Amino acid sequence: MANLAALELDRPETVISPARLRVVLLGCGTVNTGVLDALELMPDRIEIAAVVTRRRRPGQTGRTAWLTDIRDAFDTGPDLVIDGLPDCPAAEKALDLAVERGIHVISANKAVIARRPDLEARAKAKGTRFAYSAAVGGGVPVLETLQRLTASGETIQSVRGVLNGTSNFVLGLLEQGIGFDQAIAAAQAAGFAEADPSADIDGLDAAAKLALIARKAYGTAPDTQSIPADSLLAIEPGQVCGARENGLRYRQVAELSRSENGDLDARVRLIALPEDHPLARVENEENSVEIVCESGLKIVLHGKGAGQAPTAGSVLADIRDLLSGGEE
């Protein structure tokens, strides 16, 4: 994972940050395992105080405490909490507590962040960082690009893209005639899908990402539950194969736009696109996002949207940003 440890983003320096951060990791699944491997290569900048896991892990040695209680971990006095938990009450309570205690937060948990916009607002009021670059796009810098565009005076007209790598990976296997259950199992084995993949398959993950995109682009966002979303279960695997044979490819497309009167329109649709369409060419766990500004500027972002390396890389970029004193 040394390549992840070397990952940096060029961002402006605005505040002085601690020379060395004391860190607590929430969860040690696919993403945080990659983050932990990278942070262990940065002992001069990072001290790993504790790792919180659901079950005790016997045999863990060294100065890092492996704990099962989040409050015990927070009592170790961290400067930064790195959240790698799935959407669950424990994750929401942990982020709430971290903000309450004035601890910097870096999270990949788009569902909780979309549901609780107050967390980011409260952290800002306390002067602490609440960063979540990894929550949208994996290794694709969607939120960072939107922030830079708006900071430069651009007004976002629309955002459209394939935001969920798991659904795209599954659709690709369905095109090959592989059954739905087998495709899901393959996505889980590859580290793209959670044990419960329903948020990916039903479009809820993409809807939460749209809410975060709207917040960065417009300063306001629709409630995730109000965003219409098509489920992959709404189509038969045979439809996916048949479309491919006829030069079309099904994609889960997330769309966001704002009307002249300021109303937001957000939706997640399953669309059969011509195979030469840019979004149809997205393969496996890749993401692709098109941002259109009112000035006519169009930016297309493309890259790995799921998996350990791209998502952990985005988390590490936020960590380095905090260490360098960059502006979120």
Secondary structure, DSSP 8 states (H G I E B T S, - for coil): -HHHHT------B-S---SSEEEEEE--SHHHHHHHHHHTT-TTTEEEEEEE-SS--TT--SS-EEES-HHHHHTT--SEEEE---SSHHHHHHHHHHHHTT-EEEE--HHHHHH-HHHHHHHHHHT--EE-GGGTTTTS-HHHHHHHHHHTT--EEEEEEE--HHHHHHHHHHHTT--HHHHHHHHHHTTSS-SS-HHHHTTHHHHHHHHHHHHHHHS----GGGS-B--GGGS-HHHHHHHHHTTEEEEEEEEEEE-TTS-EEEEEEEEEEETTSTTTT--TTEEEEEEEETTS-EEEEEEE-SSHHHHHHHHHHHHHHHHHTB--
